[in-house]
Amino acid sequence: MKVTEVPTTGPQTAGAIARERIAAGSDLILVAGGDGTVNETIEGMVHSHIPLGVIPAGTANVFANEIELSTNAEKVARMIGELEPARIALGMLQNAGKPDKHFLLMAGAGLDAYIVYNVNADLKARIGKIAYWLAGFGQVGKRLQEFEVKVDGQTLRASFALFSRVRNYGGDLEIARKVTLLDDKFEVVLFEGPSSFRYLMYFSGVLMNRLQHTKGATVLHTDRIELNRLPQGKTWLQVDGETAGEVPATIQIVPDALTVLMSKRYIDRSRNGKN
């Protein structure tokens, strides 16, 4: 088997590399990187049937955590042959003036996207995902920007909205609890209210798996969402942990979009509703 190694040369180059390798006849694309690099890669692979395998690296690798792979790159590289291909849907973000943006894991609007937008890059390079936690706790006491969410005929308000294809969030938490990569829907988790102090209650609800019973939190499942800004100011967006513009936007499911290598255990548990 011929193996071709192609390094990325900077941001937004992984998708073009994947597209070129598929056109050249490659029958497997392996990407070594974090969630941001994986996200770039899938843009060059959407609607192809060439499998994508992920060797985890980077600040955090939500995908590896989600499908219960080791986060040790060498260990995963040795077991690639044991993984199985699964055809999955992707998410797609559409916002004015920008190309459509596909994503594997999740999109967020409001608080978490604001944190992603403002996290200190040098601090992130030094201490990894702890930089996001510090940026998040830095919002305590501040007034949060709300926005409008239209989903399944309802119009709701939120200051943080998560549109997730995975249970794992940032490698440390589970916010969406009843979704898998083999589903053709998002789990939508909305947190309402401009007061950042409310997030202490929401955080408790996440830790105790009681969001469904937490006042101000809403959990839904759907395949399409519209987001609109309110007059007060900007609302940021993120996909797979990378800044992705601002509201207004539409987020929707793209079925049958990508083939990904996963553990048989994850595939079986997802299909049996036990994940």
C-alpha positions in Angstrom: 0.0 0.0 0.0 1.4 3.4 -1.0 1.3 6.1 1.7 1.7 9.7 0.8 2.3 12.2 3.6 1.3 15.8 2.9 1.8 18.5 5.6 -0.5 21.4 5.9 1.1 24.7 5.1 -1.1 26.9 7.3 -4.8 27.5 8.2 -7.5 26.5 5.7 -5.2 24.2 3.7 -6.3 20.8 4.9 -9.5 20.7 2.9 -7.7 21.4 -0.4 -5.1 18.7 0.4 -7.8 16.1 1.0 -9.7 17.1 -2.2 -6.5 16.8 -4.2 -5.6 13.4 -2.7 -9.1 12.0 -3.4 -8.8 13.2 -7.0 -5.4 11.5 -7.3 -7.0 8.2 -6.3 -6.4 7.9 -2.6 -8.6 5.3 -0.9 -8.2 6.6 2.7 -7.5 10.0 4.2 -5.8 10.1 7.6 -5.6 13.4 9.3 -3.3 14.0 12.4 -4.5 17.0 14.3 -7.1 18.5 16.6 -10.8 19.2 15.9 -10.0 22.4 13.9 -7.8 20.5 11.5 -10.3 17.7 11.2 -13.0 20.3 10.4 -10.9 21.8 7.7 -10.3 18.4 6.2 -13.9 17.4 5.9 -14.6 20.4 3.6 -12.5 18.6 1.0 -14.3 15.3 1.6 -18.1 16.2 1.8 -20.1 13.7 -0.4 -17.1 11.6 -1.3 -17.1 8.0 -0.2 -13.4 7.9 0.7 -13.1 7.1 4.5 -11.7 9.6 6.9 -9.5 8.4 9.8 -8.4 10.7 12.6 -5.1 10.5 14.5 -5.9 12.7 17.6 -3.6 15.7 18.3 -4.1 19.4 19.0 -5.5 21.2 22.0 -8.4 18.8 22.5 -9.9 16.1 20.4 -13.6 15.8 21.0 -14.0 13.3 18.1 -11.5 10.8 19.7 -13.2 11.2 23.1 -16.6 10.8 21.6 -16.0 7.5 19.9 -13.9 6.3 22.8 -10.6 6.2 21.0 -7.3 6.7 22.9 -6.1 10.3 22.7 -2.5 8.8 22.2 -1.7 9.4 18.5 0.7 6.4 18.3 -1.8 4.0 19.8 -4.6 5.1 17.5 -2.3 4.9 14.4 -1.5 1.2 15.3 -5.2 0.3 15.5 -6.5 2.1 12.4 -7.0 -1.3 10.7 -9.4 -2.3 13.4 -11.8 0.6 12.9 -14.9 0.3 10.7 -16.3 2.8 8.2 -19.6 4.4 9.0 -21.6 6.7 6.8 -22.8 9.8 8.7 -24.5 13.2 8.4 -22.7 16.5 8.9 -23.9 19.8 10.1 -23.8 22.8 7.8 -23.7 26.5 8.8 -24.9 29.1 6.4 -24.5 32.8 7.2 -24.6 35.8 4.9 -21.5 36.7 2.9 -19.7 33.5 3.8 -19.3 30.1 2.1 -21.3 27.2 3.6 -19.4 25.7 6.4 -19.7 22.0 7.2 -18.9 20.6 10.6 -18.5 17.2 12.2 -19.1 17.8 15.9 -21.1 20.9 16.9 -21.9 24.5 16.4 -22.4 27.1 19.1 -23.9 30.6 19.2 -23.5 33.2 21.9 -21.5 32.6 25.0 -19.2 29.7 23.9 -18.6 31.3 20.5 -17.7 34.6 22.2 -15.2 32.7 24.4 -13.7 31.0 21.3 -13.5 34.4 19.5 -11.7 36.1 22.5 -9.5 33.3 23.8 -5.8 34.4 24.0 -3.9 32.5 21.3 -0.6 32.6 23.1 -2.1 31.4 26.4 -3.9 28.6 24.5 -0.5 27.5 23.0 1.0 27.4 26.5 -1.8 25.8 28.6 -4.1 24.3 26.1 -7.8 24.0 26.8 -7.4 25.6 30.3 -7.3 28.9 28.4 -10.9 28.3 27.4 -12.0 27.7 31.0 -10.2 30.9 32.1 -11.9 32.8 29.4 -15.3 31.4 30.4 -14.9 32.2 34.1 -13.9 35.7 33.0 -17.5 36.2 31.8 -19.0 35.7 35.3 -20.7 39.0 36.4 -21.0 40.3 32.8 -24.3 40.8 30.9 -24.6 38.4 28.0 -25.9 39.1 24.5 -29.2 37.3 23.7 -30.4 36.2 20.3 -33.4 34.6 18.7 -33.6 30.9 17.9 -36.3 29.5 15.5 -36.8 25.8 15.7 -39.7 23.5 14.8 -42.2 26.4 14.7 -41.0 27.9 18.0 -39.2 31.2 18.5 -37.0 31.2 21.6 -34.4 33.4 23.1 -31.0 32.3 24.3 -27.6 33.7 25.3 -25.9 30.3 24.5 -27.1 27.7 22.1 -25.4 24.4 21.3 -26.3 22.4 18.2 -24.5 19.2 18.8 -23.9 15.9 16.9 -21.9 14.5 19.9 -22.2 14.1 23.6 -18.7 15.2 24.4 -18.1 18.9 24.9 -14.5 20.2 25.0 -13.2 16.9 26.2 -14.5 17.5 29.8 -18.3 17.8 29.8 -21.4 16.2 28.4 -24.0 18.8 27.6 -26.0 17.1 24.9 -26.7 13.6 26.3 -28.9 11.8 23.7 -27.3 12.2 20.4 -24.7 10.3 18.4 -22.8 10.8 15.1 -25.0 8.2 13.5 -28.1 10.3 14.1 -29.6 12.6 11.4 -30.5 15.3 13.9 -28.9 17.8 16.2 -29.4 17.8 19.9 -30.2 21.5 20.6 -29.5 22.8 24.1 -30.5 26.4 24.8 -29.7 28.5 27.8 -31.8 31.7 28.2 -31.2 34.9 30.0 -28.6 37.7 29.9 -27.3 37.2 33.4 -24.0 35.3 33.5 -24.7 34.3 37.1 -27.5 32.0 35.8 -24.7 29.8 34.2 -23.6 28.7 37.7 -27.1 27.0 37.9 -26.8 25.7 34.3 -23.3 24.3 35.0 -24.7 22.5 38.0 -27.5 21.1 35.8 -24.9 19.8 33.3 -22.8 18.1 36.0 -25.8 16.4 37.6 -27.4 15.5 34.2 -30.5 17.6 35.1 -30.7 20.1 32.3 -34.2 18.8 31.3 -35.3 19.9 34.8 -33.3 23.1 35.0 -35.3 26.4 34.7 -34.1 28.4 31.7 -32.6 25.4 29.8 -34.3 23.8 26.8 -33.3 20.6 25.1 -34.7 19.7 21.6 -33.9 17.5 18.7 -34.2 18.8 15.1 -32.5 19.0 11.7 -32.7 22.7 11.1 -32.4 25.9 13.1 -32.6 29.6 12.2 -30.7 32.2 14.3 -31.4 35.9 14.3 -29.7 38.8 16.1 -31.5 41.1 18.4 -30.9 44.9 18.2 -28.5 45.1 21.2 -25.4 43.8 19.5 -23.4 41.0 17.8 -23.8 37.3 18.4 -20.8 35.2 17.5 -20.8 31.6 16.1 -18.4 28.8 16.3 -18.1 25.4 14.6 -16.0 22.5 16.0 -14.2 25.0 18.3 -13.3 27.6 15.6 -14.8 31.0 15.1 -17.3 31.0 12.2 -18.8 34.5 11.8 -21.9 35.9 13.4 -25.7 35.7 13.5 -28.0 35.7 11.5 -27.5 32.2 10.3 -29.1 28.9 9.4 -27.8 25.6 10.7 -29.0 22.3 9.2 -28.2 18.6 8.8 -26.7 17.3 5.6 -27.5 13.6 5.4 -25.3 10.9 4.0 -22.4 13.3 3.8 -19.2 11.6 5.0 -17.6 8.2 5.7 -15.6 8.1 9.0 -13.6 5.3 10.6 -15.0 4.5 14.1 -14.7 1.7 16.7 -17.2 -1.1 16.2 -18.2 -0.6 19.8 -19.3 3.0 19.2 -21.2 2.0 16.0 -23.0 -0.8 17.8 -23.9 1.2 20.8 -25.1 4.1 18.7 -27.3 1.9 16.6 -28.7 0.1 19.7 -29.5 3.4 21.4 -27.0 2.8 24.2 -24.5 5.5 23.6 
